[in-house]
Amino acid sequence: MCIRDRAGTVLAAEVVGYYRLKDLWYNWETGKMHSINFKEDFEKYLWMDKYGHFMHAYFASGLFTRGFRWSGMSGKSSIIYGSISGWLWMLQIEIADGFFERWGFSWGDLIANTLGVGFSTLQQVYPDALGGIQPKISYHTSRALKEKKYINDSKSAIDDYEGMTFWLAVNPYHYMPKNIQNGYPEFLKPFGLAVGHSAKGIGANPQGGYREIFIGLDYDLRKLSLGDESSLIRFLKSELNIIKLPLPAVKITPDGIWYGLYF
């Protein structure tokens, strides 16, 4: 398969993916293109939706970049086309939102999308400086979704912001000097630290609720040496690393401090 055919496969996958997402997600009444109030939008959900847009854009941009690299493009070209494709992928979602009467085009979402794509791009351009940092997400079905407390009638995990926790993980081994890395125990290489953020009470009151802050251990699948001889396994480790594994963490809330295994 030539580079043109492979690149066409990547773009075809984008089109199919979007229409599949559209079928699953968008089933509301449409109207004229409109924007939502910027200030009100930024005050909603304690930024949980914005973190979600950052993560979606970050993941999509990286995935497109790897797809174009697989097609045979050079490293530089794949980053450029991957970043543009990731940003456009998110833009088409925002434009679709702009035609739904109950939603609207969100400039705040567009900013979050751009930051997500931007971080993915910088991470690939400067792997030594940023390669040890990993945005992550964990999820469990929230009580708000189970008890149907969302005022926007959320029915799936896609909009269950109270069930999501967004993390920023750092792998210390990545930043150690080479002489220390050489003598570092193999089983400790993937372990790092992560700071997480979630929110409760935002389903019934999008302008209210309270934050939950987490500090916990993290496991970087990219530093796991198992399967490094296989390009497929390396790809899977890289893509699945966006998921935060259940590990000990401390949760800080207005009601006090909790600790234990958290996902």
GIZIGI-V303780 format. One line per field, one symbol per residue. phi: phi as a letter, one per 30 degrees, with the letter a starting at -180 (. if undefined). psi: psi as a letter, one per 20 degrees, with the letter a starting at -180 (. if undefined). A space follows every 50 residues. Layout:
phi: ???
psi: ???
This chain:
phi: .dddddddddddddddddddddddccbcdcaddaccddddddcdhhiddd dddedddddddddddddddddjddedddddddddddddedddddddedcd ddckdcddddddeddddddedddddbdddcddcbdbbbabedddddchcd dciebbdecdddccbcbbcbcdeecddeddedcdeedceddabbcbbbbb idddbecbibcbcbbadbbcddcddeiddcddddddddddddcdddbeac ccbedkcbbldbb
psi: prhggghhgghhhggggghggghhgokrqrbqprqqpgghgiiqjkjhhh hghgggggggghggghghghiiqrgghhgghgggggghghghghgghiip hidqpohghhggghhgggggghhhhmhhhiijpoprqqpqprhhghjlip ijkpjrhhjmhiiqppqoqpohhhjqqhhghhjppgiigipaqqprprqq jighnhicaqqppqprqqoohhjoipjiiphghggghggiiippqorpqp pprhiapqqapq.
